[in-house]
Amino acid sequence: MNRAAALRLGAFAGALALAFGAAFGIGSAVDPIAAADDTSAAPAHGEEMGGMEQGSHGGHDAGGQVPGLAVSDQGYTFAPVKTFFTGQQQTELRFTIQGPDGKPITKYTKTHEKDLHLIVVRRDLSGFHHVHPVLAADGTWSIPFTFTAGGTWRLYADFQPAGHDSTITLGTDVNVTGMYVPVPVAEPASVYSFHGYDVTLAGTPVAGKESELTFKVSKDGKPVTDLQPYLGAFGHLVSLRGGDLAYLHNHPAEHAEPGAKGGPEIKFATTFPTAGTYSLFLDFQHGGTVHTAEFTVQVDSTGTTITPPAAVPTHTGAEEAHEHEPVR
């Protein structure tokens, strides 16, 4: 059973659901302000590998910590207007990024065509969303949003303040009332199938070293050669480390001009800072819709090669995945 189906099942499993008080404490063992002294080794971002240059984030932010573990870094603070929400009910996510002077910042340098990228995911790594809120003149970001289930959810703000020389990724938790049924992380696999699409993954990820990952997209058994640009590229990749949800965020080296077509392969140069289990979320746009393929990758210090199957499994009709109209 995939994540989306499991979450829906939870809505009808009242007898098995936990009360909000229990959900509040699950998955919150990591202090979002902690880990600022994380010294996990990783190469400096921007190194080249096989002619590819890494995207916006390697292993560490400019402040030296693994991205996404702290609510405050380099004088900037992620400040949600509220941190308690009701599940399955549309709400307004509102927050500011406070600068070193304590005031909301209002000017940003665009990265990947946006002033700020907001990632929302439950702490069991289900319910992934990549959205782009709107900035008001007073520095408040806002976007309509519906949390699909109860539990503790992680928010990541990925941005570059105007005049700052690098991007910053801050993270914070919010709490959502409602049914909480934990969704286990999928086992490592080299293919993800949904709605007629098959996405395969190949590569040899190695902890602490830049690794090349290749995704290949097909639909109805045929390679997709008309991928559309999304955020200035043919794909967008977010990787989250299991356990503490450290954040890695990369784009493929190939830039996509408006109107260009790409595929079936999308290549990334990615650095996994430590050994461990990582959840990968690949966004790509096809037919005017942004789709998300999800993978689980086990990374060690020696490198384990991921090889796609010779033949992609036949669709069962039960596969589902995140998809949404692109935010312009």
Disulfide bonds with the S-S distance in Angstrom:
none
